[in-house]
Amino acid sequence: MQNKATAIVYPKANKVALMEVEHQPMGPSDVLVKTIVTSVTPGLERMQITGKSVTRKVIKFPVLPGSEMVGEVIGIGEFVRGIEVGEFVYVNRSDKWLNVDSLFGCQAERVLTDFHNVLPLGTTPLNRSLLIGLIGYVISGIKKINLQEAENILVLGLGSVGLMVVEYLRYKGFHNVDGLETFSIRAKISSAQNIALHIEDFTKDFHDRYDVIIEATGRLLLIEQAVSLLKPQGKFLLLGNYEVTKYDYRLIQDKEPALISSAIVSDEDMIQAKRILSDENFPADKFITHVFPSHDYNRGLETALNASDAIKTVLTWR
């Protein structure tokens, strides 16, 4: 089989193109997957398209973007167990590309990856299957706080991460969740109880109210403005993508807050996310706001990064 695939590539900063890219030959632990759908993750792509990484890895152009895909297995290595040709799977990393750099590298018509990066779906794939990674990320973050000790939680930003935080908390039976979101169209689809458009909209009645404030915008300086809303010795949970964590410590020190980072999603988190998505009562469909064919990648990327109503943007490859 030819070791080439058509892929979306950032050839240089702020440029995007559809190109043919080579990948490594299949190894004994590898799985080859034909793509059905991929997604555009705004926080990740805003950084990748300018050559910035969300991990320790330094990336250089050209960069093959994307962080997840759903597809059909078309080949497996001799050591692979539990995954069969013809099976539908979710993939969260493909880093076996040649002559291009990548962090997760899933934005291609076909991906080669180690079997550890593959999660069998056990069902016909739907666009909502692309939410596995997002839900898994939220699960990983929320389990770092003790919900039994929390009375009220505030979510800063109701984009894909913040919106999912609210829905996951409600799914777990925790309803005392408020939000901050400047785009009113996003606030309308959220299940948060009280939603402010601006931090100044929170009156003094909300001071010292929240046990946990979840930062999901990627703008760390917001914690300076939100600290008055936090209970003394409360917690900030950081779920955005950050390049530099810079804030004025003097403005937050009197509350003695704990800052909790969250970046690692375990296999158990992903399996739990898949299980949640199988529950028809979980409101997954409202997250899929835009769908484009992969050849219309420019419009898809533009929408994902800039449209106020964009939550989860999907690219189709069939």
N, C-alpha and C positions, 0 to 999 in steps of 0.2 A: 504494500500500500504506500502511495506517495506521501512523504512526510511534509506536506504543505497544506496550508489552510488560508482562506480569506479571512482577514481580521480587521477590526477597527484599530487604528494606530494613531498615536500622537507623534508625528515625525519631528516636530519641534514645538516650542512653547505656544500655546493657544491656537494650534493648528490640528486638524483632524482629517484623516484620509482612510479609505478602504484599500488595503494592500494585501498581497500574498506573502505569507510569513512561513518560514520553516520551523518545524519542531524536531526534537531529538527522536531517534528510533525508539520503538517501544521496548521497554525493559520488562523483566519478569514480574515486577510488582506494579506495573502500570495498567491503566484503563484508558481506552480511547472512546470518547463520547461525541456523538453527533448532536449539535446544538439544536434545540427547539426554541427556547426563549432565554434571553438575558435581561438584566436590569441595569439601570444607570443610578448609581448611588451618589447624590449631590455632594455631600461632604467630602467623600473620597476623591471624586473627579475634579472638584474645584482645585484640589492640591496637585493631583497627578498631571493635569493639563498644563500646569506651570512648572512641572519638574520637581515638585515637592513630595516627599514620602510621608505616609502616616505611620510608618514603622521605622525601625533602626536602619533598614536597608536604604542606601543611597541609590536613587534611580537617575539614569541618564537617557536622553532621547536617542533614538525613538523608543516610545513606551507603548506597550500593549495594555490597555486599561481593562476595567471590569472586575467585579468581585464575586460574581456568582452566575450560574447558569443551570438550566434544566435541560436534559437531553436523553438520548437513547444510546446505550452502550453498543458499540460496533466492534470492539476488540478488547481482549484481556490478556495479560501476561500469565505465564505458567504458574506463578506463585499466588495468584489472586484467588481468594475463596469468598464465597458469599455474595458474589456479584456475577451475573450472567449476561451474555450477549443478548440483546433485545430488551433488556430491562430498562425502565425509566428511572433516572437518578437525578439527585441534586449535587452539584459540584461547587465548592467554595474556593478552589485554588487550582491554577494551572501555571506552573513555573518551569516548564521544559521547552521554552521557546529559544530559538537561535537567532542571533543578530538583532534582537529587540530586547529591551528591559521590561520587567513587569513586577508588580507586587503580588497580584492575584491572577491577572492575565486570562480572564474568562470571556472576553469580548471577541469571539471568533466562531466561525461556522463549525469548527471541530476542535476539541481540546484533548491533550494528553496529560494525564496526571497520575500521581501515586494513588493507590486504592484507598489510602487513609483519608483522602480528600473527597471521597465519594459516599453519598448517603442514598441507598436504595429507597425509592418512594413507595413501592408496593401498590401503586395505583396509577391510573391514567393521569399524566401530568396536566395541571392547570396553571394559569398565570399566578394564582395564589400560592403555588408551590415555591415561588421566588421569595416568599416572605419568611421562609425557614431561617435564613441567616439573620434577618432583622429581629425576629422573635427570640432567637437564640441569644443574640447580643443583649437584648433587654433582660432576658432571664438571668444571664450572667451578672448583669449589673444589680438587679433587684435583690438577688440572693446575698449580696454583700451588705444589705441593711436588714434590720430585724423589724418586719412589719408589725409584729405583735407589740412592739414598744412604741409604734408611731400612731399618732392621732390624726395628723394632717400632713399632706405632702403637696409641694408645689413643683410644677414642671415648667422650666423655662424653655420655650420653643416647642411648637406643635407641628414640626415637620415630621418626617417619617419616624425618627427615633422617639421624639416626644409624644407623638400621637399613639405610637405602639405602647409606650410606657403606660399611658392612661388606660388603654384597652386591656392590657395585660393585668394591671392592678385591679380593674373591675372584674376581670375574669377570675381573679384569685379572691374576690369578695371584699376588696378594699375600695371604698367609694369616696372617701374624703380627699379628693384630689382636685386641686385648682391648677390653672394654667396661665401662661403669659405667651401671647402670640400677636405679632404686629399685623399679620394678614388675616382679616376677618373671615375670609372664605375657609381658612383652615380651622378657625375657631368654631365655625358652624358645624363641622362634621365631628368635632371632638366630644367626648362624653364627660369631660372635666366639668366640675360643678360651677366654679366661679372662674371666668376667663377675663383677663385684662389685656388691652391692646398695648399699653405702655406701663412700665414699672411704677410710674407716678400715679397710676390709677388705683393702686392699692392704698386705701386709707389707713389711718392709724389703728383702726380696728383689726388690721391684719398684721400689725407689728408683733413680733415674738410668737407667731402663730404656728409656724411649720417646724416639725421635727426633722424633716428632710427636704432639701431643695435639690432638684435634679436639673443639672445644666445640660441642655441638649441642643444648644445653638452653635457651639464651637467658639463662642465669644466669651472667653473666661472673665473678662472685665465685668460681666454682668453680676458676678457674685459680689462685687463691691457695692453695687446698687441694691442687691437683693438681701444683703446681710441683715438689714433692719427687720426683715420679715421672718428671719430664722430665730428659733428659740436659743437661749444660751446653751452652748455646748451641743448644738445641733450638728447635722451632717450635710455637707455638699457632696453629691454623687455626680461625678464628671463623666458624661456619656457623649460628648462631642469629639470632633477631631481637632487636635491642638498642635500647633507648631512650636510655640513658645508659651509656657505657662507663667505669664507675667501679670502681677496685680500688686496693688498697694497694700502691703500687710497691715499697715497702721489702721486702715479703714475697716478691717475685719477682726482684729485681734481681741477686741473687747468681748466678742461673743465666744471666743475660744472654739471655733468650729473645727470639725474633722473633715478633711478633704479626702474623698475616696475615689481612686481611679479604677477604671474597669476597661480591659482591652481583650482579655483572653476568653474565648468561647470554647467550652469543652464539648466532647462528643455527646455527653449526656444532655447538655443544653440543647443541642441540635435535635436529638431524638425526642426530647420533651416538646420542642417547638413543632416538630412534625406531628406529634400526637395532638397538640392543641389545634393545629390547622385542620385536622380530620374531624373536629367537632363543628357541626353546622351552626351551633349557637355562637361561635366566635366570629365577630364582624370583620372578616378578612377582606371581603370584596371592595370595601370602600377605600382601601389603601391603593388599589390599582386604578390610577386616575388617567393614565395616558398609555396608548399602545401604538407603536410605529413599526413598519417593516425595517429590517436592518439596513437596507440600502438608503433609507431616509434617516441615517444616523445623525446628520447635522441638525435636523429639526428635533430629533429625539433628545440630543444632548442639550440643545438650546432650551427646550421645554423643561427638562429635568433641573437645569441649573438656575433658570430665571423665572419660570411661570409661578405665580403666587398660588395657583391651585394644584401644583404638581406635588404629589406625595411619593408614589412609586411609578416610575416610567419604565415600560417594558419594550424591548426590541424583539421582534419575531424573526426567526431565521429559516422558516419553511413556507 
